[in-house]
Amino acid sequence: MSKVIRVLIVDDSAYVRKVVRQMLSRSPFIEVVGTAHDGKDALEQIEKLNPDVVTLDLIMPEMEGVEFLKHQMAKHPIPVVVVSIADEGGERVLAALDAGAVDFVQKPTALATDKMYDISDELIDKVKAAAHVPLNRLPVQAPSPLVLVEKPMTPSPVSSQALEMIVIGISTGGPQALAYAIPQLPADFPLPIAVVLHMPIGYTKMYAERLNGLSALEVIEAAEGDEVRPGRVMIAPAGRHLTFVRQPNGQVLAHLEARPFDMLHRPSVDVLFQSAAEVYGSHLLGVVMTGMGSDGKQGSAWIKSHGGLVYTEDESSCVVYGMPRSVVEAGLSDRRISLQYLPSTLIHLATSGV
């Protein structure tokens, strides 16, 4: 880190403000420069303090979090990490992401404030990542109808048969990126898509329902035994790994499980990619998109070893160029592509073959 990150904490609870300050102060790269008790207060404090990042509660008096975001982003965009209670604020979290929040951390329930310290490492990591996010890379909702503006397709460096499946791994910036890309795919899109999106428990079902409402494709939170079929987008449920099982009749079904337990994320992109590679072999495309860390690197190696293709989101459109970078630096990416060209590229591959 080249400089200390100046943070403003916004929460109506004095206890939470104190705890968040203590958590962030564990990092030598973060300085808490102030606090605010609601959105209106936060707008004033930002004017005075000019922080690098804001941590934001959503359920507050006077001016709640989403309203604050709309005012602040229209006036002067600033990286915001939402810290919210899932069971009370799930809809608000998705609305906050739509309004320009970079990421979010699931706050323990109001009855478990003693567990606040459990989110310390996650909060520090996300604040540090948010400080370096180019806010102009947060995608807006997909244009409609899709205008197929694509860079000239370059021949694939790998010879492969027709695709049968697309798997996507994505994290920070993922809700916004998927809401941009998936609605641009037509109702007759001929391939199934499976997605691992790093979200806390309590959000993936709600997010899938919202994305389904925006899309011509069917978007669902994957459940045990769901059929993998063309035109269906399956989002792995938070807390369970998504894998596949091919039946004797050739049908492929979704299988959910907690194992392996030693993964940093559950669901894991690596687990999804490995299972898909074993089931679909060379008929598979893996796409690693914006996100922190390296989840997807090992899975990409599995896809390549089975003859499949791996694409990565180009750094120019990533909110956080972490997961794609790990794949590129390992020499596993067949092509790097900007988010704006991803929908038309997938349509081209699905309808014309690799």
ABEGO torsion letter per residue (X at the ends): XABBBBBBBBBABAAAAAAAAAAAAABAABBBAEBBABAAAAAAAAAAAGBABBBBBABBBGBBAAAAAAAAAAABBBBBBBBBBAAAAAAAAAAAAAAGBABBBBBBBAAAAAAAAAAAAAAAAAAAAAAABBAAABBBBBBOBBBBBBBBBBBBABBBBBBABBBBBBBBGAAAAAAAAAAABBAABABBBBBBBBBBBGAAAAAAAAAAAABABBBBBBBBGBBBBBGBBBBBBBGBBBBBBBBAAGBBBBBBBAOBAABABOBBAAAAAAAAAAAAEAABBBBBBBEBEABGAAAAAAAAAAGBBBBBBBAAABABBAAAAAAAAAGABABBBBAAAAAAAAAAAAAAEX
